[in-house]
Amino acid sequence: MSFSALVPTLLAIVILILLYLLLREIGRRSRSPRGTSRSVRSRQPRSPRLGSASPASRRRLLRLVNGNEKTAIRLVSNLKETHPERSEQWCWEKAIYDLERDRRA
């Protein structure tokens, strides 16, 4: 068998290997949880710290959540994800507004 007769077979094997690798990579990306890829993760804002809002807003929100800092930060983080164009202060005030509104209802 000559080398020229093996070229189409070798080419087909190379194409199949590349296709396999491509499909495997696509499968990995589709299984990863939404929002955890490197490019998306690098664009996500950091979770808000208590020092990133006015002291009055911090005290008020902490009072509404009975001093639970994790809850306050979670509420503000969720708002920041929903409204990335808004300021940190706005998110703290919105969390306060939402809690007070929900408690009146």
Secondary structure as UniProt FT lines:
FT   HELIX           3..31
FT   TURN            34..35
FT   HELIX           38..43
FT   HELIX           50..52
FT   HELIX           55..64
FT   TURN            65..67
FT   HELIX           69..82
FT   TURN            84..85
FT   HELIX           88..104
//
